Amino acid sequence: MKKIIERLYLILILIFMYAPIVTLIVLSFNSSKSRARWGGFTLKWYTRLFSDTAVASALFNTLSIAILATIFSTIIGTITCIAMVGLSPKLRSLIMGVTNIPMINADIVTGISLMLLFRFLHIGSGFATILLAHITFNIPFVMLSVMPRIKSMNFYVYEAALDLGATPVVAFVKTILPDLVPGIVSGALMAFTMSLDDFIITYFTKGSGFETLSTLIYNEVKRGIQPEIYALSAIIFIVVLALLLIIYRAPNTKTKEK
């Protein structure tokens, strides 16, 4: 009886999580614009999606900002974690506590603060301000992923490499960097996801005339969401699901080969 209740509970959770997504995907093939009436199966919303310049521009802006913000925040966060190795534990904890404030702080406070800062510095709102804002709030997520790897590392291996004649750069690449790669990759994925998903901070720092997917969909909600957005959301979900399956299958394949 207990197992049956547990399974029913799990099924209910999965239904609440994925029923809206399934509904969205189904509506992306509905020939009728009405969400309450099924007008037949169609692919016209997908064909219109690829010819919609506004959606294409917003998608390009979103991906460009997410990729650049991920690269810069990953580099800055990783270098910061490495530089903190030589600090005292108290000072290191203090810096990590200050760094974690943007993650705890409300997004609307961060967005308004960055907007006021950019205006004070007379920086025009647009691509540059959104990129700077995304780098700012992504750095703590990278540091949160990289720092535990650094704490668990054995730096005597690095010193041994120096004693054997390796240069500091070669010793770092051969001994330190391989251990940091899992933390760097997880931090980069987290940064990319947060940047891709962000709306509030982007809304306050984007200015007029510049749109990302999140702000474009927000504007669509006020006028009524077009079915092309359903098609775009369905494609994004399928791509993410495919990537997750590939990532999940890759370690199992390597284990079987070994």
C-alpha positions as CSV (number, residue, x, y, z in Angstrom):
1,M,0.0,0.0,0.0
2,K,2.8,2.4,0.9
3,K,4.5,1.8,-2.5
4,I,1.3,2.4,-4.3
5,I,0.8,5.7,-2.6
6,E,4.4,6.7,-3.3
7,R,4.0,5.9,-7.0
8,L,0.8,7.8,-7.2
9,Y,2.5,10.8,-5.6
10,L,5.3,10.6,-8.0
11,I,2.9,10.3,-11.0
12,L,1.0,13.4,-9.8
13,I,4.2,15.4,-9.5
14,L,5.2,14.4,-13.0
15,I,1.8,15.3,-14.3
16,F,1.8,18.8,-12.7
17,M,5.4,19.4,-14.0
18,Y,4.9,18.2,-17.6
19,A,1.2,18.5,-18.4
20,P,1.6,22.3,-19.2
21,I,4.6,21.5,-21.5
22,V,2.7,18.8,-23.3
23,T,-0.3,21.1,-23.7
24,L,2.0,23.8,-25.2
25,I,3.5,21.3,-27.7
26,V,0.0,20.1,-28.7
27,L,-1.2,23.7,-29.2
28,S,1.8,24.4,-31.5
29,F,0.2,21.9,-34.0
30,N,-3.3,23.4,-33.7
31,S,-4.4,25.1,-36.9
32,S,-6.8,27.3,-34.9
33,K,-5.5,30.3,-33.0
34,S,-8.0,29.6,-30.2
35,R,-6.5,27.7,-27.3
36,A,-10.0,26.3,-26.4
37,R,-10.8,24.8,-29.8
38,W,-8.9,22.2,-31.8
39,G,-8.9,23.1,-35.5
40,G,-6.9,20.3,-36.9
41,F,-3.2,19.3,-37.2
42,T,-0.9,21.8,-39.0
43,L,2.8,22.8,-39.3
44,K,2.1,26.4,-40.5
45,W,3.1,27.9,-37.1
46,Y,6.5,26.3,-37.5
47,T,6.9,27.6,-41.1
48,R,5.8,31.1,-40.0
49,L,8.2,31.0,-37.1
50,F,11.3,30.6,-39.4
51,S,10.0,33.6,-41.5
52,D,9.3,35.8,-38.5
53,T,12.1,38.4,-38.3
54,A,11.2,39.7,-34.8
55,V,11.4,36.2,-33.3
56,A,14.6,35.4,-35.2
57,S,16.2,38.7,-34.0
58,A,15.1,38.1,-30.4
59,L,16.5,34.5,-30.5
60,F,19.8,35.7,-31.9
61,N,20.1,38.4,-29.2
62,T,19.3,35.9,-26.5
63,L,21.8,33.3,-27.7
64,S,24.5,35.8,-28.3
65,I,24.1,37.3,-24.8
66,A,23.9,33.9,-23.1
67,I,27.0,32.6,-24.9
68,L,29.1,35.7,-24.3
69,A,28.0,36.1,-20.7
70,T,28.8,32.4,-20.1
71,I,32.3,32.7,-21.5
72,F,33.2,35.9,-19.6
73,S,31.6,34.9,-16.3
74,T,33.2,31.5,-16.4
75,I,36.6,33.0,-17.0
76,I,36.2,35.6,-14.3
77,G,34.7,33.3,-11.8
78,T,37.4,30.6,-12.3
79,I,40.3,33.0,-12.1
80,T,38.7,34.6,-8.9
81,C,38.4,31.2,-7.2
82,I,42.0,30.3,-8.1
83,A,43.2,33.7,-6.8
84,M,41.4,33.1,-3.5
85,V,43.5,30.0,-2.8
86,G,46.2,31.9,-1.1
87,L,43.9,33.9,1.2
88,S,43.1,33.1,4.8
89,P,40.0,31.0,5.4
90,K,38.2,33.9,7.1
91,L,38.9,36.3,4.2
92,R,37.9,33.7,1.7
93,S,34.6,33.0,3.5
94,L,34.0,36.8,3.6
95,I,34.5,37.2,-0.1
96,M,32.3,34.2,-0.9
97,G,29.6,35.6,1.4
98,V,29.7,38.9,-0.4
99,T,29.7,37.1,-3.8
100,N,26.7,35.1,-2.9
101,I,24.6,38.2,-2.2
102,P,23.4,38.6,-5.8
103,M,22.1,35.0,-5.8
104,I,20.1,35.7,-2.6
105,N,19.0,39.2,-3.5
106,A,15.8,39.7,-5.4
107,D,16.1,40.0,-9.1
108,I,14.1,43.1,-9.2
109,V,16.5,44.8,-6.8
110,T,19.5,43.7,-8.9
111,G,17.8,44.9,-12.1
112,I,16.9,48.3,-10.8
113,S,20.3,48.8,-9.2
114,L,22.1,47.9,-12.4
115,M,19.8,50.2,-14.4
116,L,20.5,53.1,-12.1
117,L,24.3,52.4,-12.3
118,F,24.3,52.4,-16.1
119,R,22.3,55.6,-16.2
120,F,24.7,57.2,-13.7
121,L,27.6,56.1,-15.9
122,H,25.8,57.4,-19.0
123,I,25.9,54.0,-20.7
124,G,23.2,53.6,-23.3
125,S,20.8,50.7,-22.7
126,G,21.0,47.9,-25.1
127,F,23.2,44.8,-25.9
128,A,26.2,46.0,-23.9
129,T,24.2,46.7,-20.7
130,I,22.4,43.4,-20.8
131,L,25.6,41.6,-21.4
132,L,27.3,43.3,-18.4
133,A,24.3,42.6,-16.2
134,H,24.3,38.9,-17.1
135,I,28.0,38.6,-16.5
136,T,27.5,40.2,-13.1
137,F,24.8,37.9,-11.8
138,N,26.4,34.8,-13.4
139,I,29.8,35.1,-11.8
140,P,28.5,33.9,-8.3
141,F,27.0,30.7,-9.9
142,V,30.3,29.9,-11.5
143,M,32.2,30.5,-8.3
144,L,29.8,28.3,-6.4
145,S,30.5,25.4,-8.8
146,V,34.3,25.9,-9.0
147,M,35.2,26.7,-5.4
148,P,34.3,23.2,-4.0
149,R,36.6,21.6,-6.6
150,I,39.5,23.9,-5.5
151,K,38.9,23.1,-1.8
152,S,39.2,19.3,-2.5
153,M,42.3,19.6,-4.6
154,N,45.9,18.5,-3.6
155,F,48.2,21.4,-4.5
156,Y,51.3,19.4,-3.7
157,V,50.9,17.9,-7.2
158,Y,51.3,21.4,-8.7
159,E,54.4,22.0,-6.5
160,A,55.9,18.6,-7.6
161,A,55.4,19.5,-11.2
162,L,57.3,22.8,-10.6
163,D,60.1,20.8,-8.9
164,L,60.3,18.5,-11.9
165,G,61.0,21.5,-14.2
166,A,57.6,22.4,-15.5
167,T,56.7,26.1,-16.0
168,P,53.9,27.5,-13.9
169,V,51.6,27.6,-16.9
170,V,52.3,24.0,-17.9
171,A,52.1,22.8,-14.3
172,F,48.7,24.5,-14.0
173,V,47.4,23.0,-17.2
174,K,48.6,19.5,-16.4
175,T,47.8,19.2,-12.7
176,I,45.2,21.8,-11.7
177,L,43.0,22.4,-14.7
178,P,41.9,18.8,-15.3
179,D,40.5,18.7,-11.7
180,L,38.7,22.0,-12.2
181,V,37.1,21.0,-15.5
182,P,33.9,19.4,-14.0
183,G,33.3,22.4,-11.8
184,I,34.0,24.8,-14.7
185,V,31.6,22.9,-17.0
186,S,28.8,22.8,-14.4
187,G,29.3,26.5,-13.6
188,A,29.2,27.4,-17.3
189,L,26.0,25.3,-17.9
190,M,24.4,27.0,-14.9
191,A,25.5,30.5,-16.2
192,F,24.1,29.7,-19.7
193,T,20.8,28.5,-18.3
194,M,20.4,31.5,-16.0
195,S,21.2,33.9,-18.8
196,L,18.9,32.2,-21.2
197,D,16.1,32.2,-18.7
198,D,16.4,35.7,-17.2
199,F,13.7,38.2,-17.7
200,I,13.6,40.7,-14.8
201,I,17.2,41.9,-15.0
202,T,17.0,42.0,-18.8
203,Y,13.8,44.0,-18.7
204,F,15.4,46.7,-16.6
205,T,18.6,47.0,-18.5
206,K,17.6,46.4,-22.1
207,G,16.2,49.9,-23.0
208,S,13.8,50.4,-25.9
209,G,14.1,48.8,-29.3
210,F,16.1,45.8,-28.1
211,E,14.3,42.5,-27.4
212,T,15.3,39.1,-26.2
213,L,13.0,36.0,-26.1
214,S,11.8,36.6,-22.6
215,T,11.0,40.3,-23.2
216,L,9.4,39.5,-26.5
217,I,7.1,36.9,-25.0
218,Y,6.2,39.3,-22.2
219,N,5.1,41.9,-24.8
220,E,3.2,39.2,-26.7
221,V,1.3,38.3,-23.5
222,K,-0.1,41.8,-23.3
223,R,-1.4,41.6,-26.9
224,G,-2.1,37.9,-26.9
225,I,0.5,35.2,-27.5
226,Q,0.9,34.2,-31.1
227,P,1.0,30.4,-32.0
228,E,4.5,30.9,-33.4
229,I,5.7,31.3,-29.7
230,Y,4.2,27.9,-28.9
231,A,6.2,26.4,-31.8
232,L,9.4,28.1,-30.6
233,S,8.9,26.9,-27.0
234,A,8.3,23.4,-28.3
235,I,11.5,23.5,-30.3
236,I,13.5,24.8,-27.3
237,F,12.1,22.1,-25.0
238,I,12.9,19.3,-27.5
239,V,16.4,20.6,-28.1
240,V,17.1,20.8,-24.3
241,L,15.6,17.3,-23.8
242,A,17.8,15.9,-26.6
243,L,20.9,17.4,-25.0
244,L,20.0,16.0,-21.6
245,L,19.6,12.5,-23.1
246,I,22.9,12.8,-24.9
247,I,24.7,13.9,-21.8
248,Y,23.0,11.1,-19.8
249,R,23.9,8.5,-22.4
250,A,27.5,9.5,-22.9
251,P,28.9,8.3,-19.5
252,N,27.0,5.0,-19.8
253,T,28.4,4.4,-23.3
254,K,32.0,5.0,-22.0
255,T,31.4,2.7,-19.0
256,K,30.2,-0.1,-21.3
257,E,33.2,0.4,-23.6
258,K,35.6,0.1,-20.7
